[in-house]
Every structure is written in structure tokens, then in C-alpha cells.
Amino acid sequence: MSEDIPLLPGSPRRLSPQAGTRGGQGPKHGQQYLQTPGPRAPGLQGSSSRDPGQSCGPESARSSSVINNYLDANEPVSLEARLSRMHFHDNQRKVDYVLAYHYRKRGMHLAQGFPGHSLAIVSNGETGKEPHAGGPGDIELGPLDALEEERKEQREEFEHNLMEAGLELEKDLESKSQGSVFVRIHAPWQVLAREAEFLKIKVPTKKEMYEIKAGGSIAKKFSAALQKLSSPLQPRVPEHSNNKMKNLSYPFSREKMYLYNIQEKDTFFDNATRSRIVHEILKRTACSRANNTMGINSLIANNIYEAAYPLHDGEYNSPEDDMNDRKLLYQEWARYGVFYKFQPIDLIRKYFGEKIGLYFAWLGLYTSFLIPSSVIGVIVFLYGCATIEEDIPSREMCDQQNAFIMCPLCDKSCDYWNLSSACGTARASHLFDNPATVFFSIFMALWATMFLENWKRLQMRLGYFWDLTGIEEEEERAQEHSRPEYETKVREKMLKESNKSAVQKLETNTTESGHEDDEDKLTWKDRFPGYLMNFASILFMIALTFSIVFGVIVYRITTAAALSLNKATRSNVRVTVTATAVIINLVVILILDEIYGAVAKWLTKIEVPKTEQTFEERLILKAFLLKFVNAYSPIFYVAFFKGRFVGRPGSYVYVFDGYRMEECAPGGCLMELCIQLSIIMLGKQLIQNNIFEIGVPKLKKLFRKLKDETEAGETDSAHSKHPEQWDLDYSLEPYTGLTPEYMEMIIQFGFVTLFVASFPLAPVFALLNNVIEVRLDAKKFVTELRRPDAVRTKDIGIWFDILSGIGKFSVISNAFVIAITSDFIPRLVYQYSYSHSGTLHGFVNHTLSFFNVSQLKEGTQPENSQFDQEVQFCRFKDYREPPWAPNPYEFSKQYWFILSARLAFVIIFQNLVMFLSVLVDWMIPDIPTDISDQIKKEKSLLVDFFLKEEHEKLKLMDEPAPRSPGGGDRSRSRAASSAPSGQSQPGSVMSSGSQHTNV
């Protein structure tokens, strides 16, 4: 299988299966040295021909099927020899994955030697003199040295296991006293084919692309016209040129190689698929030295490796003419200059994987759906502006001839006041409190249903085009990989329950139980303390949020009372208090958002979920609950509670003995709700987008750059001028998941839907934000983050359930905003039940009750009143009996009539909108008709294609084998495809170092 290959620059060196990279340490068991007759020649280590007498000669090479490269970092390959920074140093094997770790050497290295080795080059590139032949050296290890040595051994075993799995590794030597080392991984064709078959990866067949037909002739014409009109908005990427064509795909099988159009084995699987395959191997490879740790994630969690990531496809801003997917994404998607273009969803999916592709597809659909809602919202706002002069209640309030003398707003320092002084507030309230807002609330409830239904259809369409049907088995396989923290907790429990030593217990568990019993290891009793801590902590956080809201209420009350004492500030009390309180709320929300995100992560960790998917779902639920309460509790207070517990003149409700509860403005609380909602929504979007998403990553990048410069004392100047791609990617921010991106949009979705009755312009501001957000996220993924692992998934998971829940809750919240917060119901009741003319004339007088000022409590009367002493009655907004009635100041009949009308409206509105939503859901099928037809058609095409290929294969088997080179290659390739999966064909190397085979 192997032959003696001379060690040319960049060529692989054969090691024994136990060989590793023992930096600075003498050879352990199975380690081999390269003997050199004299001083090492410049250039790559191993650049001279192999000495026939050395320990890794042809005999040992034949006994090993592992090929590895160790390169001398002190003497890099010349730039002329490096044709691509995406390949090994042989310029042939592609780098599919990179492992990085930080090492630190000891001050003194004493090596154990083999007899006859006067000078040895150990695996980290240093030379060591033998103290005496065959005698062990005296090595004194400190605590840090022992830890570093243990990590080194664990890395060696893990890398050896990777090589035994068929992967090929290339690694720079640890030539400095400390620094970062990159282990570059290449998956040869045999490994790719084996894993692709195991993972059931769908690949294109030799069948030519077939056309996706539209429904009818009218649909075809409409689609063609729409495509022609939108052509300037289409990104110039290859994936969008044939959006009506689709490949016939089939799961990869080594026994059916004749089905696939394999022109070049190195390019048959794209980079994302290759890295995904390698990542699957990394996740399931165990390391016995690390307590049978399973997978690379556990090793990173234990600081054995620092990072693991696939490479980007080159630089995104390189001046060269060579185009790669990353550069294409940057030019056509990640620049602000292309904000008007559609997203290249297919290219995003190809480069980043299906999970990230679905996020940006969802974000794009949500942003496009905001366009019609923004248009309707602007029309509703303009309607309010156009009808402001026709609004009878606001004109009555502004009429100074109808002098409504109102009761004082505070004790002692506040005087009686004229209702006409609140004219501006009343006119502004009409902009958001008019009959059009009711229509807009119904429209937005149906809009949310339409959006979710269209997303389900788009999700099915993308699933068909991306061949995501039937990936349930893949999602089940993802559940098999336990999280490192779960494995650690299981081991701790096993050691506590056993009287055996730790080593004996681990060995017994390895031989007897294995990983199949891990599900039963942590019972609900083991997790009960974590659940109890979660419950108590979440209750505490919610109580903390409510207490902060109450604190802001107290601030408003006390500040209003303090400003009312000063004549200079008395006129602007309400504006000042409202503005400052909203800003305080915004700052608190932003701070608590970051705190609650960290708390939710910590609470999820102490629950010890078994798999990453379970961890992510529980984290999302906790973070959403805490951030939902944090963002919306001040708004809920203004919408439903402010002004409801004020009391009445002569019997006010007091806080802290002397401070009256705050009440709504004369025009109602809806205007204040609009101010609160707009400032919090805009502030969150602007500050979080500009500071947290742009500023913080730039600061991290700057700090990392400064740190690298301070530690760059030993780096090579030529290497720093021309860094490799793995160096460039290592300096980027690690990818941490899509949860923050989704969470930001879900909270915004709540602002748009939950209180849209009070702020019709919310969709407009959300649309403007999202146009920037799409490009901001795109730029972050393309330029600032390491390339994520390509993850296949068929939907957006738990986020859809959260969206659906918010959509249903928005119907209830808007019904209560219209019924309770606005004056829509009182106006309707007055107009059709109490008005003599059938109009709103006299509505303001109808809503104001009388109070006899002589019944004010002693010490609460206004001091130095500007009004005449003849004031006998003042007015206040409520429905109560007058002082001369038999039951003075009791709730009047109008109050109970309006209350029943409010509740009836809530019930009718909620049921009507829910019925319409269900009707829309029923009318729009989840699976588009053309997609269901195409799925059936594809099955028929696949059967026809199989029969045709099988027929041709049988004809070739019946005919004598041709002797021409082309025919020989074809028959040989087909014979190879039908060979058993575990065997390699003659002429192929299972872990070949620089082998290139073209089909």
C-alpha cells in the first residue's frame, strides 16, 4: 500500500500510529526521531532524502497507514511556492478545517534517546543532546508544566485518532517559547465519500437540470413580468441566474457512483460540505486521556484546544481578480451600497449552511412584509393629521369660551387650571386615537398571520430547493452528541457513587456501559437543584424588573411634586417628567438586557441539558421571557395601569404619605404610551445596533490587534506581511450562534404588533432599521466572524412558536389598548346613546365630573390661587355622581355602561380577529401547490433516471471491456463504485498525502 517517498519540500512524512508532537520532550512510547548526520540544513525539516537506516524507513512506513506533515515555522516556504493559502504546503490538498491551540514550553528540555542517536530532531523542531544512551533524563515539572504536558498528550492522542479515521493533518512546529499552533485538516476523497454516504448528503446526479414550472399561463406571465421588473434588484450571483431550474439530487452512495456527475473529486463536494463532514468526525472522535471525552467541543471546553473552525474562501477585499464566494457575498450582499438589492439566499446557504440561510431568508421576508404595513401605518397617521381640525372633542377642549375649571393636580402648590391649557396634548392625541387605528389594529393582526403563513410556505419552498426533505435522521444524530458539561457532570456523579478509584470507575464505565446509558445518568433528582435555582432566579429577575418600574413611577411622582413647587418649572412639569422617565427606562432596559442575557445562559448551564439543541431551546425560552418582561413592562404600565388607581378629589390615593399617584394627561394616556413606545423602540434599535453590534466588535478587534502586536516579538516578518488564511481567520471573532440576532428581531416584532394601535408608525421605523440590519448582519458574518460550521435544519425551530405566540397575544393587547386606553369606546357610547344630535358635541363635558371644592381635605387646598374665590366646583375626568346627587361621587350609570361596552368590544374584537386569522390560515396552504406537484414530479424523474442508468450499466457489463484508455478509466471507476465501502481500490491510498485523482 505504501512506498518509500522522498521527503521533498512540503511532502508528507510517515510516522508510526503513536507518533505525535511532543514539543521539547524526549520520545515517549512509539515516538520516532529523524536522525541527521550533521547540522540541520536550511529549509523545511525533512527536505533531504530519507536515510535508509532511520527508524521510519520503508518497513515502518508499510506498517503505518498514517501520513502527517510537520513543517518548520522558522523557515516558511517562499511565496512563489505557495500558490494558494487554502491548501497544505504541497499546494494540492485543500485545508478543510483548522484546530488552534496555544502552547508554552519549559525552560529546560532533557530528552530520552534511543541507542545510536547522537543528534535528534524532535517533533517540535528542536534539537536535543542525549545525556546517555538509553538512559532517562531527569525532568522536573512544575504545576503549569505538568498541565501543559498533559494537554499535549491529549492533543497527540486526539490527532492520532483523527488520522486513524482517515483525515490528513499538517502542523507547524512549536519553534518558539510560546505561541499559537494551527493543525490543518484535509479530508481525502475516501473519507468524504464514506461520510457523505453515512450522513446521506444529497448531491446532484448526472441528470440535467429540469425546469420548475409555474402554475398556469397567467401565473407564468405574471412571474416573467415580475422578474423582468425586479431585474435591477437581483444580485449578480450565479445562483440567481437559473432560479427556475433545479438539479435532480440523490443521497450519495459509493455503490452508485455511476449516478453522479463526478468530473473532479476535489471540487465535487463544496467547501461547506467538506468542512461539515470533517466537523462530524471531530464531534464523534474520542480521547481516552481526557476521560473518554467525546468530540472537539469537549476538548475546547477543557482548554485542550483553543478554537476549531473551517476556513473562509479567501479574503473578501483582495485586489486580485480571482473571485470566491466570500468576495462575491461581500460585493453583492454585505455592502451598504447594495441595500436595495434582494439577498442571494442560495449563495448564503451554500457558504454558511442551511441554518444561517434560513435566518436571512426569514429576516428578508419579515422586512419585505413591513413594506405594506408601513404604507398603511403612514396612511393612518396622515388620516389623523388630515382630520385633526374636524375632531370635535379636541376643538371643545381648545375652546377657551367653554372654561372648564379643573381640580388641582397636586396638593397645596398646584392651582386650579383651565382645560383649554391642554389643547396641544388633546390635538396630538387625535393623531393616534382615531377610528383608523382600530382598522389598523385588525389589519396588523391579520398581517402577522399572513406573515407566518407565508413564512411556512417559503420554508417549504426553500426546503425543496435545498433538498432538506428527510433530514429528520440527521437531527436525531445531532441529539447523540452530549455536551461537555453533561459528560463532566455524569463522571462526577459516577465517582461520587462509587467506592472505586477514579481510574477504575472510568475504565469500568468504558467497557460496560458506554455512552448509550448517558441519558439515564442524570435523573430529575440530580437536576432538581438546578431547576429550583432557575425558578427562584427567574422570579427574582421578574420581581427586580417590576421593582425598577415602580422605582421609575416613584421618580415621576416625586419629581412632578418637586417641579410643581417652583413657578418657573410648573408649566413644563408633565413634559419634563415624561421625557426623563422614558430615558431612564431606556437606559435600564439596555443594561438589564445584557445582564439578563448572561443570567439566562448561566441558569441554562446549571440545568445541565444533555445536547446542544436542548441547551439552545432552554436558553432561548429563558432569555426571551426575561427580555420580554424587561422591554415591555414600562409600556404595559402606561397602557393599562397608569391613572387607574388615582382616586378622586377629596379621596386621593397616596404613595409614601404625601405623594399622590400619577394620573393620565387630559387627552388620555394614549399619547404618553405612544411617546414611551417610540423612544424605547428607537433607542433600543439605534443604541444596540450602533454601539453593541458595531462598536463593541470593533473594540474587541482593536484590543486583539494590540495584544497580537505585543506578543509578536518572535514572529517572522515575512509571515506577518503575508499571513496565511488560517491566521487571518483566527484573528476574527468566534461565531456564537444566531440567538442574539433572532432575539433582537423578535423583540422588535413585539413592538410592531403588540401596541400598534397606539403607534401606527412602528412598522416604518422597524422597516428602516431592518434595511440597515440586514446589511449589518451580512457584513458581520462575511468580514468579522470566523466561518460557522454548516448546519442543516429544515426550519427556524422554537422561534416560530414564539412568533406565533406574540401574534396571538397582540390581538388581546391591541383589543385592550383600544377599549381601555383610548377614548374610542366612550365616544361611540356617547354618540349613539347620550348625544342629542348624534354627534360628539358635548362629549368633553360628558366625561368630566363635578367636585365641591369645599370638601377638599384640610391642608390640600391651593395656596395663592390665581382664580377668584368664587370657585365652588372643579371638574375631574371620571364618570361619577355629582355632589348634589343622593349618592355623591359614586360611579354613575354611564361608568358601568361604558365598562360593559369596553368588555364587549374586547370579546368581539378578539373573536373576530381570531376568526379572520384562522380563515387566512385555512385559505393559505402550508405547502405551495407547485412545490407539492414538483416533489411528485421529481420522484417520477428520479425513477426514470435510475432505470435508464441501470439499463446502461447492464449493457456495459454484457459488452467486453474496451481496451482504450478512456474506456478503461470509465469501467474502472464504475467497478470502484461497486466495491465494498470499507475497501480501497488498487492504486489508491487510504490516507494519501498529495494524491489527486480525476474522474
Residue pairs with C-beta under 8 A, 6 or more apart in sequence:
1 62
1 65
1 989
1 990
2 14
2 61
2 62
2 64
2 65
2 989
3 58
3 61
4 50
4 57
4 58
4 61
5 11
5 12
5 14
5 993
6 49
6 50
7 13
7 46
7 47
7 48
7 49
7 50
8 47
9 43
9 44
9 47
9 77
9 81
9 89
10 44
10 69
10 71
10 77
10 81
10 88
10 89
10 90
10 91
10 994
11 46
11 69
11 90
11 993
11 994
12 67
12 68
12 69
12 90
12 168
12 993
12 994
13 34
13 46
13 56
13 67
13 68
13 69
13 70
14 56
14 60
14 61
14 64
14 66
14 67
14 68
15 32
15 56
15 64
15 66
15 68
16 30
16 32
16 56
16 60
16 63
16 64
16 66
17 30
17 64
17 66
17 160
17 163
17 164
18 29
18 30
18 31
18 160
19 30
19 31
19 32
19 66
19 68
19 123
19 160
20 28
20 31
20 123
20 153
20 155
20 156
20 157
20 159
20 160
21 70
21 123
21 124
21 152
21 155
21 156
21 159
21 171
21 173
21 174
22 28
22 31
22 122
22 123
22 124
22 152
22 156
23 103
23 105
23 122
23 123
23 124
23 126
23 152
23 173
23 174
24 105
24 106
24 109
24 122
24 124
24 126
24 174
25 109
25 111
25 122
25 139
25 149
25 152
26 110
26 111
26 112
26 113
26 122
26 128
26 136
26 137
27 33
27 111
27 112
27 113
27 114
27 120
27 122
28 153
31 123
32 55
32 56
32 60
33 55
33 113
33 114
33 117
33 120
33 121
33 122
34 45
34 46
34 54
34 56
34 120
34 121
35 51
35 53
35 54
35 55
35 117
35 119
35 120
36 48
36 119
36 121
37 51
38 119
40 121
40 127
41 47
41 48
42 75
43 72
43 75
44 71
44 72
44 75
44 77
44 89
45 70
45 71
45 72
45 121
45 125
45 173
46 70
50 56
50 57
51 57
55 114
65 990
65 991
66 160
66 163
66 164
66 991
67 163
67 168
67 989
67 991
67 992
67 993
68 163
68 168
68 169
68 170
68 171
69 88
69 89
69 90
69 168
69 169
69 170
69 171
69 993
70 123
70 125
70 170
70 171
70 172
70 173
71 89
71 170
71 171
71 172
71 173
72 125
72 172
72 173
72 175
73 125
73 172
73 173
73 175
73 176
73 716
73 719
74 125
74 173
74 175
74 716
76 716
76 718
76 719
77 89
79 718
79 722
81 89
81 91
82 89
82 91
83 91
84 91
85 314
85 724
85 725
86 94
86 95
86 311
86 313
86 314
86 725
87 93
87 94
87 95
88 94
88 95
88 168
88 170
88 184
88 186
88 994
89 170
90 993
90 994
92 994
92 996
93 168
93 170
93 186
93 188
93 993
93 994
94 186
94 266
94 271
94 274
95 170
95 184
95 185
95 186
95 311
95 725
95 726
96 185
96 186
96 187
96 271
96 274
96 275
96 277
96 278
96 310
96 311
97 184
97 185
97 275
97 278
97 279
97 282
97 308
97 309
97 310
97 311
98 182
98 183
98 184
98 185
98 307
98 308
98 309
98 310
98 311
98 726
98 729
98 730
99 182
99 183
99 185
99 296
99 305
99 307
99 308
100 180
100 181
100 182
100 183
100 305
100 306
100 307
100 308
100 309
100 726
100 730
101 151
101 155
101 180
101 181
101 183
101 304
101 305
101 306
102 178
102 179
102 180
102 181
102 306
103 148
103 152
103 174
103 178
103 179
103 180
103 181
104 144
104 148
104 177
104 178
105 174
105 176
105 177
105 178
106 141
106 142
106 145
106 148
109 126
109 128
110 128
110 131
110 137
110 138
110 139
111 120
111 122
111 128
111 129
111 130
111 137
112 130
112 135
112 136
112 137
113 120
113 128
113 130
113 131
113 133
113 134
114 133
114 134
115 133
115 134
116 133
117 130
118 130
119 127
119 129
120 127
120 128
120 130
121 127
122 128
123 173
124 173
124 174
124 175
125 173
125 174
125 175
126 175
131 137
141 149
150 289
151 303
151 304
153 289
154 287
154 289
154 290
154 299
154 304
155 299
155 304
155 305
157 287
157 288
157 289
158 285
158 287
158 290
158 296
158 299
158 304
159 169
159 171
159 183
161 285
161 286
161 287
162 169
162 185
162 281
162 282
162 285
163 169
163 991
165 191
165 281
165 285
166 187
166 188
166 190
166 191
166 194
166 990
166 991
167 185
167 186
167 187
167 188
167 191
167 278
167 281
167 991
168 185
168 186
168 187
168 188
168 991
168 992
168 993
169 183
169 184
169 185
169 186
170 183
170 184
170 186
171 181
171 182
171 183
171 184
172 181
172 182
174 181
176 714
177 714
179 711
179 714
179 715
180 306
180 730
182 724
182 726
182 727
182 730
184 726
185 278
187 195
187 274
187 277
187 278
187 281
188 989
188 990
188 991
188 992
188 995
189 265
189 266
189 997
190 984
190 988
190 990
191 277
191 281
192 269
192 274
192 277
193 252
193 254
194 254
194 981
195 277
195 280
195 281
196 203
196 252
196 269
196 273
196 277
197 251
197 252
197 253
197 254
197 981
199 276
199 277
199 280
199 474
200 251
200 252
200 470
200 473
200 474
201 251
201 252
201 269
201 273
201 277
202 249
202 250
202 251
202 252
202 467
203 249
203 250
203 251
203 252
203 260
203 268
203 269
204 247
204 248
204 249
204 260
204 261
205 247
205 248
205 249
205 250
205 259
205 260
205 261
205 945
206 259
206 260
206 261
206 945
206 949
207 247
207 248
207 941
207 945
209 242
209 245
209 246
209 247
209 248
210 245
210 246
210 248
210 941
211 244
211 245
212 244
212 245
212 246
212 930
212 934
213 930
213 934
214 220
214 223
214 930
215 929
215 930
230 342
233 340
233 341
233 342
234 240
234 341
234 342
235 332
235 333
235 338
235 341
235 342
235 343
235 344
235 347
236 332
237 328
237 332
237 344
237 346
237 347
238 347
239 344
239 346
239 347
239 350
240 342
240 344
240 346
243 346
246 465
246 934
246 938
248 938
248 941
248 942
248 945
249 467
250 256
250 259
250 260
250 942
252 260
253 259
254 977
254 979
254 981
255 977
255 978
255 981
256 977
257 973
257 974
257 976
257 977
257 978
258 949
258 953
258 974
258 977
259 945
259 946
259 949
260 268
262 268
262 973
262 999
263 998
263 999
264 998
264 999
265 997
265 998
265 999
266 996
269 277
270 350
271 310
271 311
271 313
271 325
272 310
272 350
272 351
272 352
272 353
272 790
273 790
275 310
275 311
275 787
275 789
275 790
276 353
276 789
276 790
276 791
276 792
278 310
279 296
279 308
279 310
279 789
282 295
282 296
282 308
283 294
283 295
283 296
283 297
283 481
284 294
284 295
284 481
285 294
285 295
285 296
286 292
286 293
286 294
286 295
287 293
287 299
287 304
288 510
290 298
290 299
290 302
290 304
291 487
291 491
291 506
292 506
292 509
292 510
293 299
293 302
293 484
293 487
294 481
294 482
294 487
294 515
295 481
295 484
296 305
296 308
297 481
297 483
297 484
297 612
298 484
298 487
299 305
300 306
300 307
300 308
301 484
301 485
302 484
307 730
307 734
307 786
309 729
309 730
309 734
309 735
309 786
309 787
309 789
310 787
310 789
310 790
311 725
311 726
311 729
311 787
312 326
312 725
312 728
312 729
312 786
312 787
313 324
313 325
313 326
313 327
313 351
314 322
314 324
314 326
314 327
314 725
315 326
315 327
315 725
315 728
316 326
316 327
316 329
316 330
316 334
316 782
316 783
317 327
317 330
318 327
325 347
325 350
325 351
326 351
326 782
328 344
328 347
329 344
329 347
329 348
329 351
329 778
329 782
330 779
330 782
330 783
331 338
332 338
332 341
332 344
333 341
333 343
333 344
333 347
333 348
333 775
333 778
333 782
334 775
334 778
334 779
334 781
334 782
334 783
335 775
335 779
336 772
336 775
336 779
338 775
339 771
339 772
339 774
339 775
342 364
343 360
343 361
343 364
343 774
343 778
345 357
345 360
345 361
345 364
345 462
346 357
346 465
346 466
348 356
348 357
348 360
349 356
349 357
349 358
349 462
349 466
352 781
352 787
352 788
352 790
353 788
353 789
353 790
353 791
353 792
354 466
354 468
354 790
354 791
354 792
354 793
354 794
355 738
355 791
355 792
355 793
356 738
356 781
356 788
356 791
357 462
357 466
358 459
358 462
358 793
358 795
358 796
359 738
359 741
359 742
359 796
360 774
360 777
360 778
361 458
361 459
361 462
362 455
362 796
362 799
363 741
363 745
363 770
363 773
363 774
363 777
364 774
365 451
365 454
365 455
365 458
366 451
366 455
366 745
366 749
366 770
367 767
367 770
367 771
367 774
369 447
369 450
369 451
369 454
370 752
370 763
370 766
370 767
370 770
371 767
372 447
373 443
373 444
373 447
373 752
373 763
374 763
374 764
374 766
374 767
376 440
376 443
376 760
376 763
377 440
377 756
377 760
377 761
377 762
377 763
377 764
378 760
378 761
378 764
379 436
380 436
380 437
380 439
380 440
380 760
381 431
381 432
381 760
381 761
383 434
383 436
384 430
384 431
384 432
384 434
384 436
385 431
387 430
387 434
388 394
388 427
388 430
388 431
389 395
391 427
391 430
391 434
392 839
392 840
392 841
392 843
393 426
393 823
393 827
393 840
393 843
393 844
394 423
394 426
394 427
394 429
394 430
394 667
396 402
396 841
396 842
396 843
396 844
396 845
397 419
397 420
397 422
397 423
397 426
397 666
397 667
397 844
398 420
398 423
398 426
398 427
399 420
400 418
400 420
402 420
402 844
402 845
403 418
403 419
403 420
404 418
404 419
404 420
404 844
404 845
404 848
404 875
405 416
405 417
405 418
405 419
405 867
405 871
405 873
405 874
405 875
406 416
406 417
406 418
406 419
406 666
406 874
406 875
406 876
407 416
407 649
407 851
407 853
407 874
407 875
407 876
408 414
408 415
408 416
408 417
408 860
408 862
408 874
409 417
409 564
409 663
410 560
410 561
410 564
410 660
411 658
411 660
411 859
411 860
412 859
412 860
412 861
412 862
412 863
413 561
413 564
413 565
413 570
413 862
413 863
414 564
414 570
414 862
415 862
415 864
415 865
415 866
415 867
416 862
416 865
416 867
416 871
416 874
419 666
419 844
419 848
419 875
422 665
422 666
422 667
425 665
425 666
425 667
425 671
426 666
426 667
428 667
428 671
429 665
429 667
429 668
429 670
429 671
432 670
432 671
432 674
432 758
432 759
432 760
433 667
433 668
433 670
433 671
433 822
433 823
433 824
435 824
436 760
437 757
437 758
437 760
437 818
437 822
437 824
438 757
438 818
438 824
440 756
440 757
440 760
441 756
441 757
441 814
441 815
441 817
441 818
441 909
442 909
442 912
442 913
442 916
444 752
444 753
444 756
444 763
444 810
444 814
445 753
445 807
445 810
445 811
445 814
445 913
445 916
445 917
446 913
446 916
446 917
446 920
448 753
448 806
448 807
448 810
448 917
449 807
449 916
449 917
449 920
449 921
450 920
450 924
452 800
452 803
452 804
452 807
453 920
453 921
453 924
453 926
454 924
455 800
456 926
457 924
457 925
457 926
457 927
457 928
459 794
459 795
459 796
460 926
460 927
460 928
460 931
461 928
461 931
462 468
463 469
463 794
464 931
464 934
464 935
468 792
468 793
468 794
469 794
469 935
471 792
471 793
471 794
472 794
474 792
475 613
475 793
475 794
478 611
478 612
478 613
479 610
479 611
479 613
480 611
481 611
481 612
482 515
482 518
482 610
482 611
483 608
483 609
483 610
483 611
483 612
483 615
485 605
485 608
486 518
486 522
486 608
486 609
486 610
486 611
487 518
489 522
489 526
489 608
490 518
490 521
490 522
491 506
493 521
493 522
493 526
494 505
494 506
494 509
494 521
495 502
495 505
498 505
500 508
518 610
519 610
522 608
522 610
524 531
526 608
527 607
527 608
529 606
530 606
530 607
530 608
531 607
533 603
533 606
534 603
534 606
534 607
534 622
537 599
537 603
538 603
538 622
538 625
538 626
541 596
541 599
541 626
541 629
542 626
542 629
544 592
545 592
545 626
545 629
545 630
545 633
546 633
548 588
548 592
549 585
549 633
549 634
549 637
552 581
552 584
552 585
552 588
552 634
553 637
553 662
554 655
554 656
554 659
555 581
555 584
556 577
556 578
556 581
556 662
557 655
557 659
557 660
557 661
557 662
558 659
559 576
559 577
559 580
559 581
560 573
560 574
560 577
560 662
561 659
561 660
563 569
563 570
563 572
563 573
563 576
563 577
564 570
564 573
569 576
574 665
578 672
578 675
579 675
582 634
582 675
582 676
582 679
582 680
583 679
585 634
585 676
585 680
586 679
586 680
586 683
586 684
586 687
589 630
589 631
589 634
589 680
589 684
590 683
590 684
590 687
590 688
592 630
593 627
593 630
593 631
593 688
594 692
596 623
596 626
596 627
596 630
597 623
597 627
597 740
599 626
600 619
600 622
600 623
600 626
601 619
601 623
603 622
604 615
604 618
604 619
604 622
607 618
609 615
609 618
616 737
616 739
616 797
617 797
617 798
619 739
620 739
620 742
620 743
620 798
620 799
620 802
621 798
623 739
623 743
624 743
624 746
624 802
627 743
627 747
628 747
628 750
631 680
631 684
631 747
631 750
631 751
632 750
632 754
634 676
634 680
635 673
635 676
635 677
635 680
635 755
638 669
638 672
638 673
638 676
639 669
639 673
639 755
639 758
639 813
639 816
639 817
639 820
639 821
640 816
640 820
640 821
642 662
642 663
642 664
642 669
642 672
643 662
643 663
643 664
643 669
645 653
645 661
646 652
646 653
646 660
646 661
646 662
646 663
647 653
647 660
647 661
648 849
648 851
648 876
648 878
648 880
648 889
649 851
649 855
649 856
649 874
649 876
650 851
650 855
650 856
650 857
650 889
651 889
652 660
652 661
653 660
653 661
654 660
654 661
655 661
664 672
664 877
665 671
665 672
666 877
668 821
668 822
668 823
669 821
670 758
670 817
670 821
670 822
670 823
673 755
673 758
673 759
673 817
673 821
674 758
674 759
677 751
677 755
677 758
677 759
677 762
678 759
678 761
678 762
678 765
680 751
681 748
681 751
681 759
681 762
681 765
681 766
682 765
684 747
685 748
685 765
685 769
688 744
689 769
689 772
689 773
689 776
693 776
693 780
694 776
697 733
697 780
697 784
700 733
701 731
701 733
701 784
704 731
705 731
708 731
712 720
719 727
729 786
729 787
730 786
732 784
732 785
732 786
733 784
733 785
733 786
734 785
734 786
735 785
735 786
735 787
735 788
741 777
742 796
742 799
744 773
745 770
745 773
746 799
746 802
746 803
746 806
748 766
748 769
748 770
749 803
749 806
750 806
750 810
751 762
751 766
752 762
752 763
752 766
753 806
753 807
753 810
753 814
754 806
754 809
754 810
754 813
754 814
755 762
755 813
755 814
755 817
756 762
756 763
756 810
756 814
757 814
757 817
757 818
757 822
758 817
758 821
758 822
781 788
807 917
808 914
811 909
811 910
811 913
811 914
811 917
812 906
812 910
814 909
815 905
815 906
815 909
815 910
815 913
816 906
818 824
818 825
818 905
818 909
819 825
819 902
819 903
819 905
819 906
819 909
820 902
823 847
825 898
825 901
825 902
825 905
826 843
826 847
826 898
827 840
827 843
828 901
829 894
829 897
829 898
829 901
830 840
830 842
830 843
830 846
831 838
831 839
831 840
831 843
832 838
833 897
834 846
834 894
835 841
835 842
835 843
836 842
846 894
847 877
847 879
848 875
848 876
848 877
849 875
849 876
849 877
849 878
849 879
849 880
849 881
849 882
849 889
849 892
850 873
850 874
850 875
850 882
850 883
851 873
851 874
851 875
851 876
851 883
851 889
852 872
852 873
852 883
853 861
853 871
853 872
853 873
853 874
854 872
855 883
865 871
873 883
878 895
879 891
879 892
879 894
879 895
879 898
880 889
880 890
880 891
880 892
880 895
881 887
881 888
881 889
881 890
881 891
881 892
882 888
883 889
953 974
956 971
956 974
961 967
961 968
961 971
962 968
962 971
969 999
972 985
973 999
975 985
976 985
979 985
984 990
988 995
988 997
989 995
